[in-house]
Structures are given as C-alpha cells and as structure tokens.
Amino acid sequence: MRRESSRTKRKPPLVKELSAALRESLHFSELYESSERALRELFQTEHIALCMSNPDKPTAYDWRTKTTGALFRDHSAWGPPRDFVLQGVTTNPNEAMRDTDILRGGKVEDTQTYLICRANGLPFRRVISMLVTTLEQGVHGGITLYSERRDPFSVRHKHLLQEFQHEWASAFRNIWRYSNVTSRNQLLEEFHLRESTSLVLNSRGKEELRTKGVSALLKSWFDSSALNDEGIPFAWMERLATLVKADGRVAPKLYSLRHSDSNGELKVEFIECPRLGGWQLWELKLQDTRRSQLIPEKWLPHLTPRQWQIVNGVIHGDSNKTIATDMGITDDTVKKQLNKVYKKLGCDSRTDLTSRALRP
C-alpha cells in the first residue's frame, strides 16, 4: 500500500498557504509574515524563528521572529559554542531534526540552550529545526520551531518539514536574488545581467529567454531528433510538465536532470522563480562539466553535431587520432568531416580554422 504523504494527512488549506508563502515571497519579512500562521497551526507550536545568511558576512544572520527577538539578535554570541540545535542541523544540513534526533536520549533540560532560552523568556521543552542550503554559494537559511509542550514533535511533523525542504531552499534563494524585482520584465532582465547559462520557460513550456551559450550547449549535447520544434529537449519539457503538475509535491531529485558522455556531464537544474503578477517562470540552469566550448555561435547553423565535436577538438589542439578515439570513429572519418567543414566555413587548414574561431 502506498505511503500517504504528510501533506495529505494535514489540513490542505494550511499546506497550500505555506506553499504559496514560500513561492511568492520576495522579502525575508514577507516570508515570515506569510508563513507564520501556517507553521504555527501545522506544527502546533508557540515560537517560530527564521534565519537567513548574508553571503557578504558569513558569520552574520538575519532573524525573523515574534516571540524570541531579543534572544536571537545575540545568537551569534552565544549560539555557535552552546546551541545544540545549531550544532545538530549544521552537521546534518537539509534534514529536519527534532531534539530527540539530536540529543539521542539526552534531556533538553540538561542543555545550555535550554538554560539560556529560559533565562531570556523562551520556556521551550521541545524543538524541531532544519538548516536549508541553496544552489547559491553562501546562501542558506533555517527554520526552528519551539514548543512548550512536554510531548516531542512527532515523526509526522518531521516528515512534513522535510517535504518542504526544496521549497524553503527556493524561497531563500529567490529572496537573495530577486528582492529588488517587481515585474516580469525586471525578472527577465536579471537573467541577462548574470553570467549563468540559463533557459527560461513559462509553466506551459514556452521559451521566454535563453542566455548566451545555451544554443551552443544544445547543439553539442543533443541530436535534432531529441529536440522539439522550438529546439528544446523533449526530456526537459516532460520533466517541466511533471513538476508543474505536481505543484511542489515531488522528490527533490526530480528538480534536476543529468546527461553524460565520456567527456563529462550536463546538469540541468529546474528552478521555480517567484510568481509575479500571475506569471510563473522556470529557470533551467545548465552546468556543463565538459571542457570549454570554443566554437563561435555563428558557426553552429552550418555544422552537424558530429562536425561540431570534431571542430571543438581541433580548436583545443587535439590530433585527428585523439578526436577519432574520443568519438568512437575512424581517423579517415575525421579527415572527411574536416574537409567538409573547411568548405562550409571557407577555411583552408586546421591552423586557419583555429585562428578564426579564437579571433576576438
């Protein structure tokens, strides 16, 4: 029998409210205000604290809470050496942890965290927390819920918090990247200003934008038979449709795809952008671990996928034999394909081809 999700066992309106807060918030204060009620009722807790890192100040955190503000403003002073919650979630990032998981039989009342919190007006007996990392280096956040009840947070509470891990990561990332964005056009402009290689689609799969380098990657990794009429891999469209239909209720691993060959790997991250004015956009962030692609984009329409690989090898200084071995073809095939390339591009030798490719 299929195991029922913690989300479906809980109150659907509250789950939807929390999910909407995580997807639509563009400011940290907004995230706290819009998620606080759902968190309080879903987890039956009295005290909620959210924190978020500052990449420019690695040891500094921004905190949002209604009941424990004074205590956490000074957390950097007392937390790192004494806070068992911080130590537990730091050791196990992206994993929901209860006090029972961290202390393993020990008592909350015997910890310095308990004594410090009670002395500062936080009379908690139980806690559940999760440190969430993101795709952006140095950007992470935390969710910590404190309860005054004697009974520990349940396994179901732990599963519920864990199921939202990916959405919390997206929320922290979006706040860091898009806090100054107020419109769809500004959001698209942000992609142009960054150096990442990204394809931006709407929730129906229509292309909204592709940054420099995307066309070259698609040409090098996929045959035309693997692409739809818009030049986007069928596999990517199918995965996007799955994510849109699931509305956040999928395993985190489904937010990425990997394509590999003998030379490396192409990783595709599906990132849900903040919803603006009813528009939902998805960024497909591409990371190619193969060696750099040096072919000018203006050459791409004139080359077949096989010729593209051969030319890239020539530009990197590979011999015909090396190229043939890497591609699993004969030296003679490499020579014939190069002669066709010379005619197409108006080059007369390997040296001329390389010179033109690397010309500013």
C-alpha positions as CSV (number, residue, x, y, z in Angstrom):
1,M,0.0,0.0,0.0
2,R,1.3,3.4,-0.9
3,R,2.5,5.5,2.0
4,E,0.4,8.6,2.3
5,S,2.3,11.9,2.3
6,S,2.4,14.0,5.4
7,R,1.0,16.8,3.4
8,T,-2.2,14.9,2.5
9,K,-2.7,13.9,6.2
10,R,-2.6,17.5,7.3
11,K,-5.0,20.3,6.6
12,P,-4.9,21.1,2.9
13,P,-5.7,24.8,3.2
14,L,-2.7,25.3,5.6
15,V,-0.4,23.3,3.3
16,K,-1.4,25.4,0.4
17,E,-1.0,28.6,2.4
18,L,2.6,27.6,3.4
19,S,3.4,26.6,-0.2
20,A,2.2,29.9,-1.5
21,A,4.2,31.8,1.0
22,L,7.4,30.0,0.1
23,R,6.8,30.5,-3.7
24,E,5.6,34.1,-3.7
25,S,7.7,35.9,-1.1
26,L,10.4,38.3,-2.3
27,H,11.5,39.7,1.0
28,F,12.5,38.0,4.2
29,S,10.0,39.8,6.4
30,E,7.3,38.9,3.9
31,L,8.3,35.3,4.1
32,Y,8.0,35.2,7.8
33,E,4.6,37.1,8.0
34,S,3.0,35.0,5.3
35,S,4.2,31.6,6.6
36,E,3.9,32.2,10.4
37,R,0.3,31.2,10.8
38,A,0.5,28.0,8.7
39,L,3.7,26.9,10.6
40,R,2.1,27.6,14.0
41,E,-1.0,25.6,13.2
42,L,0.5,22.8,11.2
43,F,3.1,22.1,13.9
44,Q,1.1,23.2,16.9
45,T,4.0,25.4,18.2
46,E,4.2,28.6,20.1
47,H,7.5,30.0,18.9
48,I,8.8,30.3,15.4
49,A,12.2,31.7,14.3
50,L,13.5,32.0,10.7
51,C,17.1,33.0,9.9
52,M,18.9,33.7,6.6
53,S,22.5,34.1,5.9
54,N,24.3,37.1,4.4
55,P,26.8,36.0,1.8
56,D,28.8,39.2,2.3
57,K,29.1,38.5,6.0
58,P,29.5,34.7,6.5
59,T,29.0,34.8,10.3
60,A,26.0,37.2,10.3
61,Y,22.4,36.1,10.1
62,D,19.2,38.0,9.7
63,W,16.5,36.7,12.1
64,R,12.7,37.0,12.0
65,T,10.5,36.0,15.0
66,K,7.7,37.5,17.0
67,T,8.4,36.0,20.4
68,T,12.1,35.5,20.7
69,G,13.6,38.5,19.0
70,A,16.0,39.8,21.8
71,L,17.4,36.3,22.3
72,F,18.2,35.7,18.6
73,R,19.6,39.1,17.9
74,D,22.6,38.0,20.1
75,H,22.6,34.4,18.8
76,S,26.0,34.9,17.1
77,A,27.5,35.5,20.5
78,W,26.0,32.5,22.5
79,G,24.8,30.1,19.7
80,P,27.8,28.6,18.0
81,P,29.6,27.2,21.1
82,R,26.5,26.3,23.1
83,D,23.3,25.8,21.0
84,F,22.7,22.1,20.5
85,V,20.1,22.8,17.8
86,L,22.6,24.8,15.7
87,Q,25.2,22.0,16.1
88,G,22.7,19.3,15.1
89,V,21.4,21.0,11.9
90,T,24.8,22.2,10.8
91,T,26.1,18.6,11.0
92,N,23.0,17.4,9.0
93,P,22.1,20.2,6.5
94,N,18.8,19.8,4.6
95,E,17.5,17.3,7.1
96,A,14.6,18.0,9.5
97,M,15.9,17.3,13.1
98,R,14.0,17.1,16.3
99,D,15.6,17.5,19.8
100,T,15.2,13.7,20.1
101,D,17.2,13.2,16.9
102,I,20.0,15.5,18.0
103,L,20.3,14.6,21.7
104,R,19.8,10.8,21.2
105,G,18.3,10.1,24.6
106,G,19.6,13.2,26.3
107,K,17.3,15.7,28.0
108,V,16.6,19.1,26.7
109,E,16.6,20.4,30.2
110,D,20.3,19.4,30.6
111,T,21.5,21.6,27.7
112,Q,22.9,25.1,27.9
113,T,20.5,26.1,25.1
114,Y,17.6,25.3,27.4
115,L,19.0,27.3,30.3
116,I,19.9,30.3,28.2
117,C,16.5,30.4,26.5
118,R,14.5,30.1,29.7
119,A,16.5,32.9,31.2
120,N,15.6,35.1,28.3
121,G,11.9,34.4,28.1
122,L,11.7,31.3,25.9
123,P,10.4,28.5,28.0
124,F,10.6,25.7,25.5
125,R,10.6,22.0,26.1
126,R,10.8,20.7,22.5
127,V,12.3,21.8,19.2
128,I,12.3,20.9,15.6
129,S,14.6,22.6,13.1
130,M,16.2,22.4,9.6
131,L,19.2,24.2,8.0
132,V,18.5,24.6,4.3
133,T,21.2,25.2,1.8
134,T,20.7,26.5,-1.8
135,L,22.3,26.4,-5.2
136,E,23.9,29.8,-4.5
137,Q,27.2,29.7,-2.7
138,G,26.9,31.1,0.8
139,V,23.1,31.5,0.7
140,H,21.2,29.4,3.2
141,G,18.5,29.7,5.8
142,G,17.0,28.0,8.8
143,I,13.6,27.2,10.3
144,T,13.3,26.5,14.0
145,L,10.1,25.8,15.9
146,Y,10.0,25.7,19.7
147,S,7.2,24.1,21.7
148,E,6.3,24.4,25.4
149,R,4.6,21.0,25.4
150,R,6.2,18.0,27.1
151,D,5.4,15.7,24.2
152,P,8.1,15.7,21.4
153,F,7.4,16.7,17.9
154,S,6.1,13.6,16.0
155,V,7.6,11.7,13.2
156,R,4.8,13.1,11.1
157,H,5.9,16.6,11.9
158,K,9.4,15.7,10.9
159,H,8.3,14.3,7.6
160,L,6.1,17.4,6.9
161,L,9.0,19.8,7.5
162,Q,11.3,17.6,5.4
163,E,8.8,17.5,2.5
164,F,9.0,21.3,2.2
165,Q,12.9,21.3,2.1
166,H,13.1,22.1,-1.6
167,E,10.5,24.9,-1.4
168,W,12.3,26.5,1.6
169,A,15.6,26.4,-0.4
170,S,13.8,28.1,-3.4
171,A,12.4,30.7,-1.1
172,F,15.7,31.7,0.4
173,R,17.4,31.7,-3.0
174,N,14.6,33.8,-4.6
175,I,14.8,36.3,-1.7
176,W,18.5,36.7,-2.1
177,R,18.4,37.0,-5.9
178,Y,15.1,38.8,-6.6
179,S,14.4,41.1,-3.7
180,N,14.5,44.2,-5.9
181,V,12.4,42.7,-8.7
182,T,8.8,43.9,-9.0
183,S,7.8,42.9,-12.5
184,R,8.1,40.1,-15.0
185,N,10.3,42.2,-17.3
186,Q,12.7,43.0,-14.5
187,L,12.9,39.3,-13.7
188,L,13.9,38.5,-17.2
189,E,16.4,41.3,-17.2
190,E,18.0,39.8,-14.2
191,F,18.9,36.7,-16.2
192,H,20.6,38.9,-18.9
193,L,22.8,40.6,-16.2
194,R,24.0,37.3,-14.7
195,E,26.8,35.1,-16.1
196,S,25.0,31.8,-15.7
197,T,23.9,29.7,-18.7
198,S,20.1,29.5,-18.4
199,L,17.0,28.8,-20.4
200,V,13.8,30.4,-19.0
201,L,10.4,28.8,-19.7
202,N,6.9,29.6,-18.6
203,S,4.8,26.9,-16.9
204,R,3.4,25.9,-20.3
205,G,6.9,25.2,-21.7
206,K,7.1,28.3,-23.9
207,E,10.5,29.8,-24.1
208,E,10.8,33.3,-22.6
209,L,14.6,33.8,-22.8
210,R,17.9,32.0,-23.3
211,T,21.2,33.4,-22.2
212,K,24.4,33.3,-24.2
213,G,25.8,29.8,-24.5
214,V,22.6,27.9,-24.4
215,S,22.4,27.3,-28.1
216,A,26.0,26.0,-28.2
217,L,25.3,23.6,-25.4
218,L,22.1,22.2,-27.0
219,K,24.0,21.8,-30.3
220,S,26.8,19.9,-28.6
221,W,24.7,17.6,-26.4
222,F,21.6,16.7,-28.5
223,D,20.8,15.4,-31.9
224,S,17.9,17.3,-33.7
225,S,15.7,14.2,-33.2
226,A,15.8,14.8,-29.4
227,L,14.6,18.4,-29.7
228,N,11.1,19.8,-30.3
229,D,10.2,22.4,-32.9
230,E,11.5,25.2,-30.6
231,G,14.8,23.5,-30.2
232,I,14.3,22.3,-26.6
233,P,14.9,18.7,-25.5
234,F,11.8,16.6,-25.2
235,A,13.2,15.3,-21.9
236,W,13.3,18.8,-20.4
237,M,9.7,19.5,-21.5
238,E,8.5,16.3,-19.9
239,R,10.2,17.0,-16.6
240,L,8.9,20.5,-16.5
241,A,5.3,19.3,-17.1
242,T,5.8,16.8,-14.3
243,L,7.0,19.5,-11.9
244,V,4.2,21.9,-12.8
245,K,1.5,19.3,-12.4
246,A,2.9,18.1,-9.1
247,D,2.8,21.6,-7.7
248,G,5.7,21.1,-5.3
249,R,4.8,17.6,-4.2
250,V,7.7,15.7,-5.7
251,A,11.0,14.4,-4.5
252,P,13.8,17.0,-4.6
253,K,15.8,14.8,-7.0
254,L,13.2,15.4,-9.8
255,Y,14.3,19.1,-9.9
256,S,17.5,18.1,-11.7
257,L,18.4,16.1,-14.8
258,R,21.8,14.8,-15.9
259,H,23.1,13.9,-19.3
260,S,26.6,12.4,-19.6
261,D,29.1,11.1,-22.1
262,S,32.7,10.0,-22.0
263,N,33.9,13.7,-21.8
264,G,31.7,14.9,-19.0
265,E,28.2,15.8,-17.8
266,L,25.5,18.3,-18.4
267,K,23.5,19.1,-15.3
268,V,20.1,20.8,-15.6
269,E,18.5,22.4,-12.5
270,F,14.8,23.2,-12.7
271,I,14.3,26.3,-10.5
272,E,10.9,27.8,-9.9
273,C,11.1,31.6,-10.0
274,P,8.9,33.8,-7.8
275,R,5.4,34.3,-9.1
276,L,4.9,37.8,-10.3
277,G,1.5,39.2,-11.4
278,G,0.2,35.7,-12.1
279,W,3.2,34.8,-14.2
280,Q,5.1,31.6,-13.3
281,L,8.5,31.3,-14.8
282,W,11.1,28.4,-14.5
283,E,14.8,28.8,-14.9
284,L,16.6,25.8,-16.3
285,K,20.2,26.4,-15.1
286,L,22.8,24.5,-17.2
287,Q,26.1,23.4,-15.9
288,D,28.5,21.7,-18.4
289,T,31.4,19.9,-16.9
290,R,32.9,19.1,-20.3
291,R,35.8,21.3,-21.4
292,S,35.0,24.7,-22.7
293,Q,33.1,25.1,-25.9
294,L,35.2,27.4,-28.2
295,I,33.2,27.4,-31.4
296,P,31.6,30.8,-32.4
297,E,27.8,30.6,-32.2
298,K,27.5,31.9,-35.7
299,W,29.1,28.7,-37.0
300,L,26.5,26.4,-35.3
301,P,23.8,26.5,-38.0
302,H,26.4,25.3,-40.5
303,L,27.7,22.3,-38.6
304,T,26.2,18.9,-37.8
305,P,26.5,17.6,-34.2
306,R,29.4,15.3,-35.3
307,Q,31.2,18.2,-37.1
308,W,30.7,20.4,-34.0
309,Q,32.5,17.9,-31.8
310,I,35.3,17.5,-34.3
311,V,35.8,21.2,-34.7
312,N,35.8,21.8,-30.9
313,G,38.5,19.1,-30.6
314,V,40.6,20.8,-33.4
315,I,40.3,24.2,-31.6
316,H,41.6,22.6,-28.4
317,G,44.6,21.2,-30.2
318,D,43.6,17.6,-30.4
319,S,45.0,15.4,-33.1
320,N,42.8,13.6,-35.6
321,K,43.6,10.3,-33.9
322,T,42.6,11.7,-30.4
323,I,39.3,13.1,-31.8
324,A,38.6,9.8,-33.5
325,T,39.2,7.8,-30.3
326,D,37.1,10.1,-28.2
327,M,34.2,9.9,-30.6
328,G,34.5,6.3,-31.5
329,I,35.0,6.8,-35.2
330,T,38.0,6.3,-37.6
331,D,40.7,8.8,-38.4
332,D,39.5,8.8,-42.0
333,T,36.0,9.9,-41.0
334,V,37.5,12.8,-39.0
335,K,39.5,13.9,-42.1
336,K,36.5,13.7,-44.4
337,Q,34.3,15.7,-42.0
338,L,37.0,18.3,-41.5
339,N,37.3,18.8,-45.3
340,K,33.5,19.4,-45.4
341,V,33.9,21.9,-42.6
342,Y,36.6,23.8,-44.4
343,K,34.4,24.2,-47.4
344,K,31.4,25.3,-45.3
345,L,33.4,27.9,-43.3
346,G,35.8,29.0,-46.0
347,C,38.9,27.7,-44.2
348,D,42.0,26.1,-45.7
349,S,43.6,24.3,-42.8
350,R,43.4,23.4,-39.1
351,T,45.5,26.5,-38.2
352,D,43.2,28.8,-40.2
353,L,40.1,27.2,-38.6
354,T,41.6,27.6,-35.1
355,S,42.7,31.2,-35.7
356,R,39.2,32.2,-36.9
357,A,37.5,30.6,-34.0
358,L,39.6,32.3,-31.4
359,R,39.6,35.7,-33.2
360,P,38.1,38.4,-30.9
